[in-house]
Amino acid sequence: MSYVRLLCLAALFNYPFLAQAQVQWSLSTDIQSQYVAPTLGVVLHDRPVVQSSLTATFSNGCFVNLWGSKSFHGERDALDFGNEVDYTFGCGGTFDGWGWSASVSYFDLAPSSMPATTSFRVRWS
C-alpha cells in the first residue's frame, strides 16, 4: 500500500467533523472457493481467496472502509483479480424519510494489467 493512500486515510480520521463523532468498528473475513463479483455474478478469480473488510462508521453518518481480496495461490498472471484492495469513504443519512448514501471508492487491482480505478456512487432507499 502506498504511503500517500495511508496518509489520506489517516487525515480523514483527523478531519474535524470526524474527530467529534463516535466510531463503531466492524471487521469481517470470508474464505471463498472463488472470487465472484457480487453485482455482476462474474468469476474474477477461479481459485480460493480470503476476503476481509474493515469499516469505521461514525455517528455523523460518514464511514471509511478498507476491503481486500488475497489469493491463496499468490500472484498470478496480469489478467487475474484475486489480489485486490479497495478504499472507500462515504456518508449517509435520511432525508424526508428516505435513506441515502454517497461514497467514493478507489480500486487497486494489482498486479492486474488494468490500472487502478475510482468510482462515485449515490444510493437512495
C-alpha positions as CSV (number, residue, x, y, z in Angstrom):
1,M,0.0,0.0,0.0
2,S,1.4,3.4,-0.9
3,Y,2.2,5.9,1.8
4,V,0.0,8.5,0.0
5,R,-3.1,6.4,0.5
6,L,-2.2,5.6,4.1
7,L,-1.7,9.3,4.8
8,C,-5.1,10.1,3.2
9,L,-6.9,7.6,5.4
10,A,-5.1,9.0,8.5
11,A,-6.0,12.5,7.5
12,L,-9.7,11.5,7.3
13,F,-9.7,10.3,10.8
14,N,-8.2,13.6,12.0
15,Y,-10.6,15.8,10.0
16,P,-12.6,18.0,12.4
17,F,-16.1,16.7,11.5
18,L,-15.0,13.1,12.1
19,A,-13.0,13.9,15.2
20,Q,-16.2,14.9,17.1
21,A,-18.1,11.7,16.1
22,Q,-18.3,8.4,17.9
23,V,-16.8,5.4,16.0
24,Q,-18.2,1.9,15.5
25,W,-15.8,-0.6,14.1
26,S,-16.7,-3.8,12.1
27,L,-14.4,-6.5,10.8
28,S,-15.3,-9.5,8.6
29,T,-13.3,-12.2,6.9
30,D,-14.6,-14.7,4.4
31,I,-12.9,-17.6,2.7
32,Q,-14.3,-18.2,-0.7
33,S,-13.7,-21.0,-3.2
34,Q,-13.5,-18.4,-5.9
35,Y,-13.9,-14.6,-6.3
36,V,-17.3,-13.8,-7.9
37,A,-18.2,-10.1,-8.4
38,P,-21.3,-9.6,-6.2
39,T,-23.3,-7.4,-8.5
40,L,-22.2,-8.9,-11.8
41,G,-22.1,-12.7,-11.0
42,V,-18.9,-12.9,-13.0
43,V,-16.0,-15.1,-11.7
44,L,-13.0,-12.7,-11.3
45,H,-10.7,-15.4,-9.8
46,D,-11.2,-19.1,-10.2
47,R,-9.2,-20.2,-7.1
48,P,-9.7,-19.8,-3.4
49,V,-9.4,-16.3,-1.8
50,V,-9.6,-14.8,1.6
51,Q,-11.6,-11.5,1.6
52,S,-11.6,-9.1,4.5
53,S,-13.4,-5.9,5.3
54,L,-12.7,-3.3,8.0
55,T,-15.2,-0.5,8.4
56,A,-15.2,2.5,10.7
57,T,-18.7,4.1,10.9
58,F,-19.0,7.5,12.5
59,S,-22.1,8.7,14.5
60,N,-22.5,11.6,12.0
61,G,-23.2,9.1,9.1
62,C,-19.8,9.0,7.5
63,F,-17.8,5.8,7.0
64,V,-14.4,4.6,5.9
65,N,-13.9,1.0,4.5
66,L,-10.9,-1.0,3.6
67,W,-11.7,-4.2,1.7
68,G,-9.2,-6.7,0.4
69,S,-9.1,-10.0,-1.5
70,K,-6.0,-12.2,-1.4
71,S,-5.5,-15.3,-3.5
72,F,-4.2,-18.4,-1.6
73,H,-2.0,-19.0,-4.7
74,G,-0.2,-15.7,-4.5
75,E,0.2,-13.5,-7.6
76,R,-0.8,-15.0,-10.9
77,D,-0.9,-13.6,-14.5
78,A,-1.8,-10.0,-15.3
79,L,-5.5,-10.8,-16.1
80,D,-6.1,-12.1,-12.6
81,F,-8.2,-10.2,-10.0
82,G,-7.6,-12.5,-6.9
83,N,-5.4,-9.8,-5.3
84,E,-7.3,-6.5,-4.8
85,V,-7.6,-3.7,-2.3
86,D,-10.5,-1.2,-2.3
87,Y,-10.6,2.0,-0.3
88,T,-14.0,3.7,0.3
89,F,-15.1,6.9,2.0
90,G,-18.7,7.9,2.2
91,C,-21.5,9.5,4.1
92,G,-25.2,8.6,4.5
93,G,-28.3,9.5,6.4
94,T,-32.0,10.2,5.9
95,F,-33.9,13.0,4.0
96,D,-37.7,13.2,4.1
97,G,-37.9,9.6,5.3
98,W,-35.6,8.3,2.5
99,G,-32.3,6.7,3.3
100,W,-29.3,7.9,1.2
101,S,-25.6,7.3,0.9
102,A,-22.8,8.7,-1.3
103,S,-19.3,7.2,-1.5
104,V,-16.1,7.3,-3.4
105,S,-14.1,4.2,-3.9
106,Y,-10.6,3.5,-5.2
107,F,-10.0,0.0,-6.5
108,D,-6.3,-1.1,-6.5
109,L,-6.3,-4.2,-8.8
110,A,-2.6,-5.0,-8.6
111,P,-0.9,-6.9,-10.2
112,S,-3.6,-6.8,-12.9
113,S,-2.8,-5.2,-16.2
114,M,-5.7,-2.9,-15.6
115,P,-5.0,0.4,-13.9
116,A,-6.4,1.3,-10.5
117,T,-9.9,2.9,-10.9
118,T,-12.1,5.2,-8.9
119,S,-15.9,5.2,-8.7
120,F,-18.5,7.5,-7.2
121,R,-21.8,6.0,-6.0
122,V,-25.1,7.6,-4.8
123,R,-27.9,5.4,-3.4
124,W,-31.5,6.2,-2.3
125,S,-33.7,3.7,-0.4
